[in-house]
Structures are given as C-alpha cells and as structure tokens.
Amino acid sequence: SWTLTDPAAAASIWINGTPLVGGTSTSSYGWDYNGADGRLTLTASTGSYVITGKDETGEFSIYAAANLCTVVMSNLTMNASNTIARPPFESVSGKIAALQFEGVNKLTGCSGYPAIYVAEGSSVTIGGAGQVEAIGGANAPGIGGKAGEVSGTGKLYIKSGTIIANGGANGSGIGAAAAEGF
C-alpha cells in the first residue's frame, strides 16, 4: 500500500471526460477512483473507458477488475518508475480485458513490474490504430508478468497498433519477469 506523494499531480488524468484529482475520491458508473492512493478501479463488465492525460510522477494506476471491459488509452503518459507498489495498468486474474491505443502513449513500470501487467489467469488483447511504448521496471518486461510470479502470467494477444516494448534491467520486451515463465 502507498499514498500519493503529490496529490495535485494526479489531476492531469481523465476518464471518460472526468478529471481525477489526487486526494479526492470519486466514482461514476463502472469506475471508482481512490484519491488517497491513486488507484482507478474499472468495475463494469462490458464497460468502455477512455483514459487520457499525463502522470509523470507515478501517482496513478489503472486496475481492470471488470470482465470484458475495453480500456482506450488516448495520448496517455504514465510513469510509475518512482513508485514501489504497482504497475500503470494491471489486469485481474480470471478477467478478460481489451486494451486499445489511440495517438501516442507511453507507460513506464516500477521495479519488479511491467508497464502493462498481464496477471496470471487473465487475458488481455491489445489493439487500436495508435502506438504504445511500454517500459518495464527492473527485472520486469515492458508487457507481461511481474517479478516473483512463479506460476506464470496470463494470455496476451496483439491484434493491431504499434507496440514498442522494452524490459527494465534483466527484463524482456514482452513475456515473463526475470526467471519466470510466460
């Protein structure tokens, strides 16, 4: 668990046109934002979410807890390299998520976590006409599993878009974390 170090920094992220303000929890149909810890939880099955903005300080993360949700990242920058608790995007075991990219997007993971975490037992399909640069933290891939996950990761499907995936130190671009199975 962690708390925001700069609550005002999270105010530069929007979901479906609603700004998220650090320190202020808010919710709408299908999503809940915890202003104290910066986690945006997606909760509506078959929900569609457009997320845009810039978070250069690692104050914000997306937790795809809903089954069959579609997350559209549109010109989104998220840098979690200064945090120690979680990746910018995280799928949930047993859930299926579609991750679409519009424009140019850049996600950076923290130590032990990828930028796009595909949890064991989950399924993530990447598509869209846009681009994403996914950079993993130390011992983690850009897209895939997290360090210490010994039983493997989920399923990843790439259908379209431009994907630039770079692992952190000892990490692959796409796949498992260092010394783990994908």
BELCORPE-V809172 format. One record per residue. N is the residue number from 1. RES is the residue in one letter. SS is DSSP state (H for helix, E for strand, L for the rest). NEAR is the number of other ideal C-beta (glycine too) atoms within 10 Angstrom. D_CENTER is the distance of its C-alpha to the mean C-alpha in whole Angstrom. Layout:
BEGIN
((N:RES:SS:NEAR:D_CENTER) (N:RES:SS:NEAR:D_CENTER))
END
This chain:
BEGIN
((1:S:L:6:17) (2:W:L:15:17) (3:T:L:12:18) (4:L:L:20:17) (5:T:L:13:19) (6:D:L:14:19) (7:P:H:16:19) (8:A:H:12:20) (9:A:H:18:17) (10:A:H:25:15) (11:A:H:19:17) (12:S:H:19:16) (13:I:E:25:13) (14:W:E:15:14) (15:I:E:21:14) (16:N:L:15:16) (17:G:L:8:19) (18:T:E:13:18) (19:P:E:14:18) (20:L:E:24:16) (21:V:L:16:18) (22:G:L:24:18) (23:G:L:14:20) (24:T:L:14:21) (25:S:L:12:19) (26:T:E:15:19) (27:S:E:13:19) (28:S:E:12:20) (29:Y:L:8:20) (30:G:L:18:17) (31:W:E:24:15) (32:D:E:15:15) (33:Y:E:23:14) (34:N:E:17:16) (35:G:L:17:17) (36:A:L:14:18) (37:D:L:18:15) (38:G:L:29:12) (39:R:E:17:10) (40:L:E:23:10) (41:T:E:18:11) (42:L:E:24:11) (43:T:L:15:15) (44:A:L:16:17) (45:S:L:13:18) (46:T:L:10:18) (47:G:L:18:16) (48:S:E:14:15) (49:Y:E:20:13) (50:V:E:16:13) (51:I:E:23:11) (52:T:E:19:12) (53:G:E:19:14) (54:K:E:15:13) (55:D:E:23:12) (56:E:L:15:14) (57:T:L:21:14) (58:G:L:26:11) (59:E:L:27:12) (60:F:L:28:9) (61:S:E:25:6) (62:I:E:27:5) (63:Y:E:20:7) (64:A:E:27:8) (65:A:L:17:12) (66:A:L:22:14) (67:N:L:16:15) (68:L:L:13:16) (69:C:E:24:13) (70:T:E:19:13) (71:V:E:24:10) (72:V:E:18:11) (73:M:E:27:10) (74:S:E:17:13) (75:N:E:15:14) (76:L:E:28:11) (77:T:E:19:11) (78:M:E:27:8) (79:N:E:21:10) (80:A:L:27:10) (81:S:L:20:13) (82:N:L:13:15) (83:T:L:23:13) (84:I:L:12:14) (85:A:L:16:13) (86:R:L:23:9) (87:P:L:30:6) (88:P:L:30:4) (89:F:E:29:1) (90:E:E:23:5) (91:S:E:29:8) (92:V:L:20:11) (93:S:L:9:14) (94:G:L:12:17) (95:K:L:20:14) (96:I:E:18:14) (97:A:E:25:11) (98:A:E:19:12) (99:L:E:27:9) (100:Q:E:22:12) (101:F:E:23:12) (102:E:E:17:15) (103:G:L:14:17) (104:V:E:14:15) (105:N:E:25:11) (106:K:E:20:10) (107:L:E:26:7) (108:T:E:25:9) (109:G:L:33:9) (110:C:L:25:11) (111:S:L:17:14) (112:G:L:22:14) (113:Y:L:31:10) (114:P:L:37:9) (115:A:L:32:6) (116:I:E:28:5) (117:Y:E:30:6) (118:V:L:30:9) (119:A:L:20:11) (120:E:L:16:15) (121:G:L:15:16) (122:S:L:21:14) (123:S:E:18:14) (124:V:E:26:11) (125:T:E:16:13) (126:I:E:22:12) (127:G:E:15:15) (128:G:L:21:16) (129:A:L:11:18) (130:G:L:19:16) (131:Q:E:15:15) (132:V:E:26:12) (133:E:E:17:12) (134:A:E:27:10) (135:I:E:25:11) (136:G:L:39:11) (137:G:L:27:13) (138:A:L:18:16) (139:N:L:20:17) (140:A:L:33:14) (141:P:L:35:13) (142:G:L:27:11) (143:I:E:32:10) (144:G:E:30:11) (145:G:L:30:12) (146:K:L:26:12) (147:A:L:22:16) (148:G:L:11:18) (149:E:L:19:17) (150:V:L:11:21) (151:S:L:9:21) (152:G:L:13:18) (153:T:L:26:15) (154:G:L:22:14) (155:K:E:14:15) (156:L:E:20:14) (157:Y:E:12:16) (158:I:E:14:16) (159:K:L:10:18) (160:S:L:13:18) (161:G:L:17:17) (162:T:E:13:17) (163:I:E:17:14) (164:I:E:12:15) (165:A:E:23:14) (166:N:E:17:15) (167:G:L:26:15) (168:G:L:26:16) (169:A:L:11:19) (170:N:L:14:20) (171:G:L:28:17) (172:S:L:21:17) (173:G:L:17:15) (174:I:E:22:14) (175:G:E:22:15) (176:A:L:22:16) (177:A:L:30:16) (178:A:L:19:19) (179:A:L:10:22) (180:E:L:20:20) (181:G:L:12:20) (182:F:L:17:18))
END
